[in-house]
Amino acid sequence: MSAVRVCTTKAVQIDTVLEQLRQHVLNLRNKGTLVKDTSAYKKQLLAENERLKKEVEDLKQQLIDVETMNGRKQFMPQPKKETCNSAPSKPVVTPVAAPPVAPASSAKAEKKKAAKKQQAKPAQQPKGAANPPADVSRLDMRVGFIRSAKLHPDADGLYLEEIDCGESAPRQVISGLVKHIPIEQMQQRPCVILCNLKPAKMRGIMSHAMVMCASTPEKVEILCPPSGAKPGDKVTVEGFSGTPDQQLNPKKKVFEAIQPDFLVSPEGNALYKGVEWKINGECVTAPSMRGCGIK
């Protein structure tokens, strides 16, 4: 706003100087002091008058520019035509155009960007394939045969077992069964084992499977496969025919989601959601426990 005030002040000062010059010329004429040869002085006054007019026009233009920058519309009257007989024409209001605004990015460019981003994203797998349901079909449970068992060298409550799972070499398995099953009953016996848990170190020794047992806080029994079952035979549950995970991801808690539906029936059969575990068409059983969970 300071620039506007300066321009306005200068315009007023110039108008005042012009008026003073006019009055001075009139006074000289009235007093008769003008010499006959006034042509040089007249030219000087006209030149000064033209210079002052030009300076006034420049200042006015500067004032218009400043006001336009500050958002004030300008209304410029059209110049009058000097005719002897015609009446003065009315000024025509002409709004001064606002400064041009930079155009926004085109819709086509935005669409191209979106298409490139979509192409860069990897194709998403179907939800069913990436996240199969957490049911018993994801567990790799098989018949095992405990070849030998001994106490864990660094833990009084753990057994260190060597179990044949029907593979090229037996698996090393650690079980917390010392308080429930005597060591002599852990030798040369069949069992059911869960084979696709992630191997875990237990008191410094790796365990590569888990022995499945009927379980209460007071009592634990190793589940029994049917007679005639061989190491490596698969446990199946009718109605759940998916493919077991190669290895269960412990972060996804798959076994923890499935295990609460394990139960021993009143007849002693292992169940999942009320359906019997079977090996070669025969039931997996608990020796004596009934109506308890399985772990």
Beta strands, then each sheet from edge to edge (+ up, - down):
strand 1: 141-152
strand 2: 155-164
strand 3: 171-175
strand 4: 189-194
strand 5: 200-202
strand 6: 205-207
strand 7: 210-211
strand 8: 213-215
strand 9: 220-222
strand 10: 236-237
strand 11: 262-264
strand 12: 270-272
strand 13: 275-279
strand 14: 282-283
strand 15: 293-294
sheet 1: 3+ 2- 1+ 4- 7+
sheet 2: 5+ 6-
sheet 3: 9+ 8- 15+
sheet 4: 10+ 13- 12+ 11-
sheet 5: 10+ 13- 14+
end
